[in-house]
């Protein structure tokens, strides 16, 4: 039997399919390459880790290594806990992006989840960052946290656009030691349940050709994703 070639209508971009899973130690090399492989312009938009591989590799080993045991670390040493989500293509297990969930502990307050994500240069502009972002929010909520957010530099319109999909505005905050001189640091922190609801409402308006989830691994589903989505699902 010969399969017919299905061609999208003119002007409608092809829809990328992605898989989401928990990071594994064998992913560390690829994750480091994604991080270090950014263009000079992308690097200027502030990233929290050094680009020197001597310092960078141990950071990824720590984050990925704690991922399978994140509940234990959250109970005993939350400031050292991390959870890393990896996104791949539908037929290739090599990472094309990742998202990190780390945890901020402040005196007298419940811990909140700090999110960060990165997509390979050649795969940006496809909606993959948005799906990574909502995955991180769902993971944090599944781990029992109620608040979360992250930092964006003013001028980083792509990341700011993703943040806006969750309903909490960015506001100026004091720079930290990683912020490049002369730049303005923005922050958005909100209620995770409200963020998920706002994102899901907006998915009905997602542009044609935006990435769709083909599959989610069992470990992510234990954090509240529910059943496996169909291959043509826009979201879980």
C-alpha positions in Angstrom: 0.0 0.0 0.0 1.3 3.4 -0.9 0.6 6.3 1.5 -0.6 9.5 0.0 1.5 12.6 0.6 -0.6 15.1 2.6 0.4 18.7 1.8 -0.8 21.5 4.0 -2.9 24.2 2.4 -0.9 27.1 0.9 0.1 29.6 3.6 -0.5 27.2 6.5 2.8 26.2 8.2 3.5 22.6 9.0 2.7 21.7 12.6 5.8 20.4 14.5 5.2 17.4 16.8 7.2 17.2 20.0 7.6 14.8 22.9 8.1 15.8 26.5 9.9 13.7 29.1 12.0 13.9 32.3 15.7 14.6 31.7 18.2 11.8 32.1 21.9 11.9 32.9 22.8 10.9 29.3 21.1 14.1 28.1 23.6 16.4 29.9 26.0 16.7 27.0 23.2 17.7 24.6 21.8 20.2 27.1 25.2 21.8 27.6 25.6 22.0 23.8 22.1 23.7 23.5 23.0 26.2 26.2 26.5 27.0 24.8 25.3 27.0 21.2 23.3 30.2 21.4 24.1 33.1 19.2 25.7 36.2 20.7 22.4 38.0 20.5 20.6 35.3 22.4 23.4 35.2 25.0 22.9 38.9 25.7 19.3 38.2 27.0 20.6 37.0 30.3 20.9 33.4 31.3 21.5 32.2 34.8 24.4 29.8 34.2 28.0 30.4 33.1 29.0 29.5 29.5 32.3 28.1 30.6 31.9 24.2 30.3 34.1 23.6 33.3 31.5 25.3 35.5 28.4 24.6 33.4 28.6 20.7 33.2 28.5 20.3 37.0 25.4 22.5 37.2 23.6 20.4 34.6 24.7 17.2 36.3 23.3 18.5 39.6 20.0 19.6 38.1 19.4 16.4 36.1 20.8 14.2 38.9 18.3 15.5 41.4 15.3 15.3 39.0 14.3 11.7 39.7 14.4 12.4 43.4 12.9 15.9 43.4 10.3 15.1 46.1 13.0 13.9 48.5 15.0 17.1 47.9 11.9 19.3 48.3 11.2 17.8 51.7 14.8 18.0 53.0 16.7 20.7 51.1 14.4 22.6 48.7 16.9 25.2 47.8 19.0 22.5 46.2 16.2 20.7 44.4 15.6 20.9 40.6 13.5 19.3 38.0 14.5 19.3 34.3 12.1 18.6 31.4 13.4 17.7 28.0 11.6 18.3 24.7 12.5 16.1 21.6 11.1 15.5 18.2 8.6 12.7 17.7 11.1 10.2 16.3 14.4 11.3 17.7 15.2 11.2 21.4 17.9 13.9 21.2 16.9 17.0 23.1 15.9 20.1 21.1 15.1 22.2 24.2 14.6 21.9 28.0 12.9 23.6 30.9 14.2 23.9 34.5 12.2 24.2 37.7 14.1 25.3 40.7 12.8 26.4 44.1 13.2 29.7 45.9 13.0 29.5 49.7 12.5 32.9 51.5 12.3 33.3 55.3 8.7 33.1 56.6 7.2 32.2 53.2 6.3 29.0 51.3 8.8 28.0 48.6 8.0 29.1 45.1 9.0 27.6 41.7 11.4 29.5 39.5 11.2 28.6 35.8 13.6 28.8 33.0 13.6 27.3 29.5 15.7 27.2 26.3 14.9 26.0 22.8 17.6 25.2 20.2 18.2 28.1 17.9 16.9 26.3 14.8 13.6 25.4 16.6 12.5 28.8 17.9 9.3 30.5 16.8 7.4 27.3 16.6 5.5 27.5 19.9 7.8 25.0 21.6 8.7 27.4 24.3 5.1 27.9 25.3 4.6 24.2 25.7 7.7 23.9 27.7 6.6 26.7 30.0 3.2 25.2 30.7 4.9 21.9 31.4 7.0 23.5 34.0 4.0 25.1 35.7 2.2 21.8 35.7 5.2 20.0 37.2 5.6 22.5 39.9 1.9 22.3 40.8 2.1 18.5 40.8 4.9 18.7 43.2 2.7 20.7 45.6 3.8 24.2 45.0 1.2 27.0 44.6 3.2 29.9 43.3 5.8 30.3 40.6 7.4 32.5 38.0 10.6 33.7 36.5 12.8 36.6 35.3 13.0 38.2 31.8 15.2 41.0 30.6 13.4 44.0 29.1 13.8 43.7 25.4 13.4 39.9 25.3 10.1 40.1 23.5 9.9 36.3 22.8 10.1 35.3 26.4 7.9 38.2 27.5 5.3 36.9 25.0 5.3 33.5 26.6 5.0 35.0 30.1 1.9 37.0 29.0 0.1 33.8 28.1 -0.1 33.0 31.9 -2.0 36.1 32.9 0.5 37.7 35.3 2.2 40.9 34.1 5.9 41.5 34.2 7.1 44.2 36.6 10.5 45.7 37.2 12.6 44.2 39.9 16.1 44.8 41.3 19.0 43.3 39.3 20.8 40.3 40.7 24.5 39.4 40.3 23.9 37.7 36.9 22.0 40.6 35.3 24.2 42.3 32.6 25.1 45.9 33.4 22.7 48.6 32.0 19.7 46.2 31.6 16.4 46.1 33.3 15.3 42.9 35.1 11.6 42.0 35.0 9.8 39.4 37.1 6.4 37.7 37.0 5.2 35.5 39.8 1.6 34.1 40.2 -0.7 31.4 41.4 0.0 28.3 39.5 -3.6 27.1 39.2 -4.6 30.5 37.8 -1.6 30.5 35.4 -2.6 27.0 34.0 -6.3 28.1 33.5 -5.3 31.3 31.8 -2.9 29.4 29.4 -5.5 26.8 28.5 -8.1 29.5 27.7 -5.6 31.2 25.4 -4.8 27.9 23.6 -8.0 28.3 21.6 -6.4 31.3 20.0 -3.1 29.6 19.2 -1.7 30.5 15.8 -1.8 27.9 13.0 1.3 25.8 12.8 2.2 26.0 16.5 3.8 22.9 18.0 1.6 20.1 19.3 2.4 17.4 21.9 2.7 13.9 20.5 3.5 12.2 23.7 4.4 12.7 27.4 6.3 10.2 29.5 5.0 8.4 32.5 7.0 10.4 35.0 5.5 13.7 33.8 2.0 12.2 34.0 2.5 11.3 37.6 2.9 15.1 38.2 -0.7 15.8 37.1 -0.7 15.6 33.3 -3.4 12.9 33.2 -3.7 10.4 30.3 -1.5 10.3 27.2 -2.7 13.0 24.8 -3.7 12.0 21.2 -1.1 12.7 18.6 -3.0 15.7 17.3 -3.6 17.3 20.7 -2.7 20.9 21.0 -2.3 20.5 24.7 -2.7 17.8 27.4 
